[in-house]
Amino acid sequence: MSINKTQVKQRFARAKQSYTQQAIAQQQICDHLYTLTMQYAPFKQVFEIGCGSGNLTYLLAPHAQTYIANDLYADVKEFLPQGVQTYIGDAEQVDFPQADLIVSSSALQWMNLPVVLQKAQDALVSRGWLCVSTFGTQNVQEVKALTGQGLEYYSKQQLCDLFDQYGFEVLQAEEQTLVLEFDTPLAVLHHLKETGVTANQANFRWTKQSLKQFCEQYQQRYQNKLTYHPIYLITRRK
């Protein structure tokens, strides 16, 4: 599925003030990716792809000599800790700076992953690290089942195979299922909007009837629960 990067940029920019408060699952994912990265990867020069409001940045930056954070929109600068350099632009288009660690949390699903992996391969020093989280096939499956809207995701094995194909040794691959509970189906939709997760829904419009039907079916089928399916990959340049 083609992703409209301009729309993604606009949606996340609009969600910037609410993201930190609403992104409960994404914060847990950052915490776990940070723990895994610190267990494996010694680093001095870090490049982060899709830093957003800086959840991962705040965890890793104190341990780095140089930290460069990338995102689509320039306003991310106001969220990041002092000393972090920003590199604004589409990760599929810009050249990556040289690093001994490239990281990304909850962002790669918006990108052409083979393009990003080739850029990471070119930018990393010999035996440099690529440590990421992205999402698997069960991610926000409830909403996709009822609306037909959503991203196409890789499975864990597909991700491992792709990373290997682009010259990365996969040292650890994990997946989790995180289930959030909400009071109503409308609260689910509000959560997704406030975290930018619906940024790909370019032509989808609710009507009064479709929204009513969605809420009834969501309540009945899923009891207002929402699934996140993070996958973590700790890899090293071959």
C-alpha positions in Angstrom: 0.0 0.0 0.0 1.3 3.4 -0.9 1.7 5.8 2.0 1.1 9.5 1.6 4.1 11.0 3.5 2.7 14.5 3.4 -0.4 13.3 5.2 1.5 11.3 7.7 3.6 14.4 8.5 0.4 16.5 8.9 -1.4 13.9 11.1 1.6 13.4 13.4 2.2 17.1 13.6 -1.4 17.7 14.7 -1.1 14.9 17.3 2.2 16.2 18.7 0.8 17.7 21.9 -1.3 14.7 22.8 1.1 11.9 21.7 3.2 11.7 24.8 0.1 11.3 27.0 -1.8 9.0 24.7 1.1 6.8 23.4 1.0 4.3 26.3 2.0 1.3 24.2 4.6 3.2 22.3 6.3 4.3 25.6 6.4 0.7 26.8 7.9 -0.3 23.5 10.6 2.4 23.8 11.4 1.2 27.3 11.9 -2.4 26.2 13.9 -1.5 23.1 16.1 0.7 25.2 16.7 -2.3 27.6 17.6 -4.6 24.8 19.8 -2.1 23.1 21.8 -1.4 26.2 22.3 -5.1 26.7 23.8 -5.6 23.3 25.2 -2.5 21.6 28.1 -0.4 22.7 27.8 3.0 21.0 29.1 6.5 20.7 27.5 7.9 17.6 23.7 7.3 17.3 21.3 8.1 14.5 17.6 7.7 15.3 15.0 7.3 12.6 11.5 8.8 13.3 12.2 10.2 16.8 8.7 11.7 17.2 8.3 13.3 20.7 11.6 11.8 21.9 10.6 8.9 24.1 13.5 6.8 23.0 15.8 9.8 22.5 15.6 10.7 26.2 16.6 7.2 27.2 19.5 6.7 24.8 21.0 10.2 24.3 22.7 10.5 27.8 24.8 7.5 26.8 26.0 8.8 23.5 28.8 11.2 22.5 26.8 12.3 19.4 23.1 11.9 18.9 21.3 12.8 15.7 17.5 12.5 15.6 15.5 12.4 12.4 11.8 13.0 11.8 9.5 14.4 9.1 8.5 17.6 10.8 10.8 20.3 12.3 8.6 20.8 15.4 10.1 17.7 17.0 13.0 20.0 18.1 10.9 21.4 20.9 10.5 17.9 22.4 14.1 16.7 22.4 16.7 17.0 25.1 19.5 19.6 24.8 22.5 18.5 22.8 20.6 16.3 20.4 21.0 17.3 16.8 18.0 17.1 14.5 18.0 16.0 10.9 14.6 16.8 9.3 13.4 14.9 6.2 11.9 11.7 4.9 14.2 8.8 5.9 13.7 7.2 2.5 15.1 10.3 0.8 17.8 11.8 3.0 21.4 10.4 3.4 22.0 8.9 6.8 24.9 10.2 8.8 27.6 7.8 9.8 26.9 6.0 13.1 27.8 3.0 15.1 24.2 2.6 16.2 21.0 3.3 14.3 17.8 3.0 16.2 14.1 3.4 15.5 11.0 2.8 17.6 7.4 2.5 16.2 8.3 4.3 13.0 9.5 1.9 10.3 6.0 0.7 9.5 5.5 4.0 7.7 8.5 3.5 5.5 9.8 1.4 2.6 11.8 -0.9 4.7 14.2 -2.2 2.1 15.2 1.4 1.2 15.8 2.2 4.8 17.8 -1.0 5.4 20.1 -0.2 2.5 20.7 3.3 3.8 21.5 1.9 7.2 23.9 -0.6 5.7 25.7 2.2 3.9 25.8 4.5 7.0 26.9 2.1 9.7 30.5 1.6 10.6 31.9 -1.9 10.3 30.0 -4.2 12.7 27.7 -1.3 13.6 24.3 -1.9 15.2 20.8 -1.5 14.0 18.3 -1.9 16.8 14.6 -1.3 16.1 11.0 -1.9 17.0 8.2 -2.0 14.5 4.8 -3.7 14.4 3.6 -7.1 13.3 0.6 -8.5 11.6 -1.8 -8.3 14.6 -1.3 -4.6 15.2 -4.6 -2.7 15.7 -6.2 -5.7 14.1 -9.6 -4.9 15.6 -9.9 -1.6 13.7 -8.7 -3.0 10.4 -11.1 -5.9 10.7 -14.1 -3.5 10.9 -13.0 -0.7 8.6 -10.7 -2.4 6.1 -8.2 0.5 6.8 -4.7 -0.1 8.0 -1.1 -0.7 7.1 0.4 -3.9 5.8 2.8 -5.4 8.3 5.6 -7.9 8.2 5.7 -11.0 10.4 8.6 -11.5 12.7 10.1 -14.1 10.3 9.7 -11.9 7.3 11.5 -9.1 9.1 14.3 -11.4 10.1 14.7 -12.7 6.5 14.6 -9.1 5.2 17.3 -7.8 7.6 19.5 -10.8 6.8 19.0 -10.2 3.0 20.3 -6.6 3.5 23.4 -7.7 5.4 22.3 -7.6 9.1 22.9 -10.5 11.5 19.8 -10.8 13.7 21.1 -11.5 17.3 17.7 -11.2 18.9 14.1 -11.0 17.7 11.2 -10.7 20.0 7.5 -10.0 19.6 4.9 -9.0 22.2 1.1 -8.5 22.3 0.0 -5.5 24.3 -3.7 -5.1 24.8 -5.1 -1.8 25.9 -8.6 -1.4 27.3 -10.9 1.6 26.8 -14.3 2.7 28.1 -15.9 3.0 24.7 -15.2 2.4 21.0 -15.1 6.2 20.5 -12.3 6.3 23.1 -10.4 3.8 20.9 -10.7 6.0 17.9 -9.7 9.1 19.9 -6.6 7.3 21.1 -5.6 6.3 17.6 -6.2 9.9 16.3 -4.2 11.4 19.2 -1.2 9.1 18.5 -1.3 9.6 14.7 -1.9 5.9 14.1 -4.7 6.7 11.6 -2.4 8.8 9.5 -2.6 6.5 6.5 -6.4 6.8 6.2 -6.3 9.3 3.4 -9.7 8.7 1.8 -11.7 7.2 4.7 -14.6 9.2 6.0 -17.0 8.4 8.8 -20.7 8.9 8.4 -23.2 8.9 11.2 -24.4 5.5 10.3 -20.9 3.9 9.7 -19.7 5.3 13.0 -22.7 3.9 14.9 -22.3 0.5 13.2 -18.6 0.5 14.0 -19.2 1.3 17.7 -21.8 -1.4 18.0 -19.7 -4.1 16.4 -16.5 -3.0 18.3 -18.3 -3.2 21.6 -19.8 -6.6 20.8 -16.7 -8.3 19.2 -13.8 -6.8 21.1 -15.2 -5.3 24.4 -13.4 -2.0 23.7 -9.9 -3.6 23.6 -7.1 -2.7 21.2 -4.1 -4.8 20.3 -0.6 -3.6 19.7 1.9 -6.1 18.2 5.5 -4.8 18.6 8.4 -6.7 17.2 12.0 -6.0 18.4 15.1 -6.7 16.3 18.6 -6.4 17.6 20.9 -6.7 14.6 24.5 -6.0 13.6 26.0 -5.2 10.3 27.7 -8.2 8.9 
